[in-house]
């Protein structure tokens, strides 16, 4: 009985099943969102993100602003949406 228990514990320690297969490498380039083309955008579609509800400190921007692309910093639930230059 003792040999049976030790053999069972040894089998559990070694593991069960076949050899582990390596997962395929994910293609991160295909998962990234495309950036908007702002070259022909005469108006603004810009989000400005702030650190608090009183908009004390600007922490990031995302979107088009008068033909330029702005993508920097972080995002938060406190933002301002700008539609005009």
C-alpha positions as CSV (number, residue, x, y, z in Angstrom):
1,X,0.0,0.0,0.0
2,X,2.8,2.4,0.9
3,X,4.5,1.7,-2.5
4,X,1.3,2.4,-4.3
5,X,0.9,5.8,-2.6
6,X,4.5,6.8,-3.2
7,X,4.2,5.8,-6.9
8,X,1.0,7.8,-7.2
9,X,2.5,10.9,-5.7
10,X,5.6,10.5,-7.9
11,X,3.4,10.3,-11.0
12,X,1.6,13.5,-9.9
13,X,4.9,15.3,-9.3
14,X,6.2,14.4,-12.7
15,X,3.0,15.6,-14.4
16,X,0.5,14.1,-16.7
17,X,-0.3,14.5,-20.4
18,X,2.0,14.9,-23.3
19,X,4.7,17.5,-23.9
20,X,3.5,21.1,-23.8
21,X,3.1,22.8,-27.1
22,X,4.4,26.4,-27.6
23,X,1.8,28.9,-28.5
24,X,2.1,30.7,-31.8
25,X,3.6,34.1,-31.6
26,X,0.9,36.8,-31.8
27,X,1.2,39.4,-34.5
28,X,1.0,42.6,-32.5
29,X,1.0,44.8,-35.6
30,X,-2.3,43.3,-36.7
31,X,-3.9,44.0,-33.3
32,X,-3.0,47.7,-33.1
33,X,-5.7,50.2,-34.0
34,X,-4.9,52.3,-37.1
35,X,-4.2,56.0,-36.5
36,X,-6.6,58.5,-38.2
37,X,-5.4,60.4,-41.2
38,X,-5.6,64.1,-40.3
39,X,-3.9,65.6,-43.4
40,X,-7.2,66.4,-45.0
41,X,-9.2,67.2,-41.8
42,X,-10.0,70.9,-41.7
43,X,-11.7,70.7,-38.3
44,X,-10.8,69.2,-35.0
45,X,-11.9,65.9,-33.5
46,X,-9.7,66.0,-30.5
47,X,-10.0,64.6,-27.0
48,X,-8.0,66.3,-24.2
49,X,-7.7,64.2,-21.0
50,X,-7.3,65.7,-17.6
51,X,-6.3,64.3,-14.1
52,X,-9.5,65.4,-12.4
53,X,-13.0,66.8,-12.9
54,X,-11.9,70.4,-12.6
55,X,-9.5,69.9,-15.5
56,X,-6.5,71.0,-13.4
57,X,-3.7,69.2,-15.3
58,X,-3.7,68.0,-19.0
59,X,-2.4,64.4,-19.0
60,X,-2.9,63.5,-22.7
61,X,-4.5,64.1,-26.1
62,X,-5.8,61.9,-28.9
63,X,-7.2,62.9,-32.2
64,X,-7.0,65.4,-35.1
65,X,-6.5,69.0,-34.5
66,X,-6.4,71.4,-37.5
67,X,-4.7,68.9,-39.8
68,X,-2.3,67.5,-37.2
69,X,-2.4,64.2,-35.3
70,X,-2.1,64.4,-31.5
71,X,-1.4,61.1,-29.7
72,X,0.4,61.4,-26.4
73,X,0.1,60.8,-22.6
74,X,-2.6,58.9,-20.8
75,X,-6.4,58.8,-20.8
76,X,-8.9,59.2,-18.1
77,X,-12.7,59.6,-17.6
78,X,-12.2,63.4,-17.4
79,X,-11.9,64.8,-20.9
80,X,-12.8,67.7,-23.2
81,X,-14.0,67.1,-26.8
82,X,-13.0,69.8,-29.3
83,X,-14.6,70.0,-32.7
84,X,-13.3,73.2,-34.1
85,X,-9.9,74.7,-34.7
